[in-house]
Amino acid sequence: MDTAGASRKEEKTMNKKTTKDNKTICGVCGGEVSKTTITHEEQRGTALYLFQNVLVTVCGACGEIWIDEEVLQEIDRLIKEGVPVRKVETPVYDFSRALPAV
């Protein structure tokens, strides 16, 4: 599964709950969670960084995403010291300009 990014403000420490059969469940809705990878976006000032294949925990019921602290620390390190595999140009739109005047 490749899901467009969980932003920093959406990240939460996972409220881990386990069932009697040792399955981890979502602390938000009680759904079953699993590990998967996503494409994560990180904004710092005006710079936007994309990270592919980021390991996360995701709820299969509500879609809540958690990124482990160790992964977030590695993202911080890559922004400071890493070399990107490629760079892309990103179009920017001002949505308010597209709306008809009221």
N, C-alpha and C positions, 0 to 999 in steps of 0.2 A: 504494500500500500504506500503510495507516495502522496502525502497530503500537504498542501501549501501551508506555510508556516504558522506556528504558534508564536506569537510575539512575546517579548519579555514580560509584559504586564499580564499576559494570560497564564504564564507558568505558575504552577502551584507545587508545593510539597505534597506528594501523594499521601492521602489519608488512607493507608493500607488497612484493609480489613481482609480477613481470611475466613473461608468457610470451613465446615467440618472436614471436608475432603482436601484441605490445604490449597484451595484455589484462591488467588487474590481477586478481590472485587473492588469496584469503583467506590470511592468515598463520597462521590456526588450522588449517584443514582442507584448503586448496588449492582450494576451490571458487571459482566465478566470482562476482565482486562487482559491484554496480551502485549507482547513486545512487537514492534514493527519499526520500519524506517520511514522518515518523512524528509521533505525539503523544508528547511527552516530558514526564515528570514530574520535578520537582526538589523535594526536601525540604530546608528550612532550619529547623532547630529544630522547632517544632510546625507551621510553615506549609508547605503543599503548593502548588506552582505547576504549572500545566499550560501547555505550549507546543504549539500546533498547527502543522502544516506545517513541521517542523524537517527540514532537509536532512541526510541521513546517508548513509553507505556501509554496505550490508548484504550479507552473503554469502547467495547463493541456496541453498547446500547446508546449512550449519549454522545460519544465522540470526544469526550474530555481527553486532553493530552497532557502528559507529565514528562518533563525532561529532567533526568537525574543531575544533581549538582556537579558531579565529576564531568559530565558532558558539557554543561554550561561553562565550567572552568576551561575546558579544552577549546570551546568556541572563543572565549576571551583571549586565550593564548594565540589561536590562529589569527585573529584579527590583528594582534600586535606583531606577531613574528612569522606567521605562515605565508606561503606563496600560493596564490589561487591557481587552480588548474586551468581556468579560463576567465575572461571578463566578458560581460554582456552590457549592451546599452539598454537602459530602461526608459520607456516613454513615461512622461508625467502629465497627468490631466488635472485641471481644476474643475471639479464637478459643478461648483456653484456657477461657473460661467456657462455651463451647458443647460442650466435650468431656465425656462422661460420667465420673464419678468412678471411678477404678480402685482 
